[in-house]
Amino acid sequence: MLQSLNAELLSHDSATATLERWCSVHHLADPPVVVAERITGAELPPTPEQRRELRVSDTQIVRHRRVLLRCGEVVLSEADNWYVPDRLTPQMNRLLDQTDMPFGKVVKPLGFHRHTLGVSLLWRPLPEGWEHVHSLPSSGRLTLPEHLLQHRALLQLPDGTPISEVMETYTREVMAFRVAN
């Protein structure tokens, strides 16, 4: 299931829309709407590498927004977003500053595309070399760590201009559904 979610995230431009579909299909909340709970006071300046990727000078403003993406009571991911406010509309900047709307929903009218910079699988249910073992120990239930998967991506306008770099860390709650017997 984790690989299925990973494939879905990698094949779509909007992680928010993908998470809403995931939430709906797996009945994680009713209604299956993803909101961004903003974490204030956690400002992180962009690194020199992020400035290069965003194609901004040392003096251009890059804002940081940290959120928990929730579907109902379930926290699906923790996201850090560094974005260039000059490349968004004034209304988009207001929405990002004053609402719980996820970044992807706010900037959807720009027709952005997602370019994946990196993916890390933070948990593997089977041990290294499992395919060479005759039998695997079974403890019954799997214990999932807090974080399962991490994506780093650049969001770009149709002309290739970057508007944002995101770091999304998906929590074990993406798997908080019941599997039919």
N, C-alpha and C positions, 0 to 999 in steps of 0.2 A: 504494500500500500504506500509506503514511503517513496519508493521508486516511481509509482504512478503519480503521486503528487509532484515529485521533482520534475517528471516529464511534462506534466501539465504546466507548471510554472515556467519551464524553459521554452515551451512552445507558444506562449501568449505574451503580449506586450504589457498587460496589466496584471500584476500580482493580486491586486484588490479584487478584480473581477474573477480571477481564477479561484481565490479563496471563497468568494461568495458562492460560486458554483459548487465547490467542495463542501461548504457548509450546508448547502441545500440538499445535495445528493446524499450526504451522510447524516442529515437531520440533527446538526449540532445546535441549531437554534431556530426559533420560529418567531418572527420572520428571519430568514437567513441574510441579514444585512451586516456588512462589515463597517465598523466605525473605528476612527483613530483616536484613542485616548492619549492626548498630548502630555508629555512629561516635561514640565518646565524646570528651568534651572540646570539643565544638563547640556548646555551649549558646548559643542566641540568645534573648534576651528578646522577648516579644511587643511589637509596635509599638502605639502608641495606637489606630491604626485596627483592628488585630487584636483588641485588647481590646474595642472597640466591637462588632465583628462577632461576637465570642464572647459578648457581653453579660455581661462580668465587670467588677468594680470594680478600682480601682488596687491594692487589697490582696489580691484573690483570687489564688490560685496558678494559674499557667498553666505547664505543663511543655513542654519542647521535646525532640523526639526526631528525630535525623537518621539516616537509613538509606540503604543501597544495596539496592534490591530486585533479588535475583538469582534466576535460573532456571538451576540447574546452575552453570556457571562464567560465565554471561552476565549482565552487569549491565544490566538493562532500564531502571531509572530511579534517580535520586537524589531522595530525598524528605525534606522538612522538615515536621514535624508539630508544631503547637502545640495542646495539648489541656488540657481542664479536668479534673483528676483527681477532683474532688468529684462529677463527673457520671458517673463510671465506678464499677464495683464494686471492692472491695479486691483481688479475684482478678485482675481485668483490669489494675489498676495494677501488681500483682506481675509478671504476664506481660510487660507492656511494659518493666518495669525489668530483668527477669532472663532473657528469652528472645529468640530470633530470629524470633518470630512477627510478621508484618506487622500494623499497626494495624487494618486492615479485618477481618482474621480474628479478632483479639482482641475487637473490639467488635460483631461480627456479631450476637450474641444481643440486642443493643439494638434491632435493626431500623432502623438509621439510614438516612437518605436523603442523597444528595449534591446539593449546590446549587453549580453552577459559577459562580465569580466572574470568571474570566478564562481565556482560551486564547491562547497565542502560538505561531505557527508559526515556529520559529527557522531553518528552512531551506526553500528552494524550489528544486526541481531545474531549473526553467525561469526564464530572466531576465525582468525586468520588460519588458512590451511584446512578449513572445514571439509573441503571436497576430498581430502585424502584420509579422512577418519572414517572408520567403519560404522561407528555409532556416536551420536552426540549426547552429552548429558542433558537430561530434561528436568527442569525444576518446576514444570507446570506452566506458570504464567511468566510472561516477559516483563521485566522491569525497565521502563523507558527512562532515559536521562531527561533532564529538563529541556535541553536543546537537541534537536535531531538533524537539522539541515541549515546551511547558511548560503545565501546568494549575495553576490556583489554585482551590480549592474549600472549601466549608464543609460539614462533616458534621453533620447534625441528627437529633435524636430524632424519632419520629413526631409529637410535639406541637410541633415546630419549635424546640426548645431546641438551640442549637449545642453540640457537644461537642469539635469540632476544626476547625482550619483547616490545610489541607495545601498545599504547593507541591511539585509533582512535575515533574521535568525528565527527559524520556525521552531515552535515549542512542541512538546509532547502532546499538547492539547489538540493538535491537528488530527491525532489518532484517538480522540476521546469519544468514539462512537462504538456502538455495540455491533458485533459481527454476528450475523444469523447462523444458527447451528445447522 
